[in-house]
């Protein structure tokens, strides 16, 4: 079983300028994901893909096996993520003359995951025969109980009303907030499908405290606070 870990980090972040190489607990943000991938012991190749040479350099210094220069058309604000993952995988399959079986993508802005989260998500894919695996944490709002949406006339109602209505949140079906931390794909499914949710998509649950995604300055400060607390408790 050949496994590749991809870490995609484009330059030009607007919410937090330079966030992928900004120091978090003394190391560039992207280094946390590279080190987590390495700690798993699962991957034949750990690759960083970016349009930014400084990010590629930080990935190399953190221990990435391969650096892939991402084309500009796959690195804009509007560019979808799946084509960029495919580009990274195909580039390395060509240069290495091999074909991977499993592709794991780690979001560099989710530095609080643990290696065991990655291991668990990969195990779920391989043992369940899933097409792909996404990660998420228990949702704070339930579409069956207290998540509402606005109608065309301006009134609001439950996103997923039931008959009879659900009175207690505990009786509602389990729902999750996707955290984007880890994506696991069977390689051939990744290359053939255009969507994320497939007939055999599975979810690996992570706790809320490891699900933070850095998208704003406040997010960065919050994650920094959590990391500082984790380090001081060791």
C-alpha positions, 0 to 999 in steps of 0.5 A: 500500500503506497501512501502519499501525504499532501500539504497544500499551502498557497501564498497571498493569504488575505485574512492572515498575511503570511500565515502558512510561514508565520511562527506558531510555538517557535516554528512556521505554521506549515511545519506542524503539519509536516511533523505530524505527517512524519510522526504517523509513520504511514507515508512513503512520501510527504509533499508540500505544494505551493506557489510561494518559494518561502512556503516551499522552503519552510516545508523542506526545512520541516522535513518534507520529502518533495516540493511541488510548485503549484501553477498560478491557476491552481493557487488563486482565491477562486481555485478549487482544492481538489485539482491542486491535490490531483496536480501534486499527486500526478506530478510526483507519480510522474517524477517517481515513476510510481502510483500511489494507493491512498492520498491524505491531504492535511490542511496546514491551517489546522495545526492542533490535530494529533498524529493519531487523528491521521492514523485513525482517518486512514484506518477508517478508509482502509478498513471500511472500504470507503471512497474517502474520509473527511473529518469533523467535530460534533456540531454546536447547532442541529438542523433538526433542533436549533439551526434555522434558515431564512425563507424567501419571504424573510421568515425563518424556520428549522433547516430540517424540520421533522414530523413530529418535531424533535423536542430534545436535542439529544433525540436529534440525529448526530450532526457534525461540523466539517473541520477540513483538517484531514482528507483521505482518498483512495487514489483512483476515486480522487482522480475520477470524482469531482465532488467531496460527498460520495456514496461511500464517504465516511467521517472521522470524528475529532474533538472540538479542541483539535478542530480549530482552523486558522482563517483570521487573526483572531483564529491565529491568536486562539490557536496560539493560546491553546498551543501555549497551554498545551506546551505548558502542561507537559 
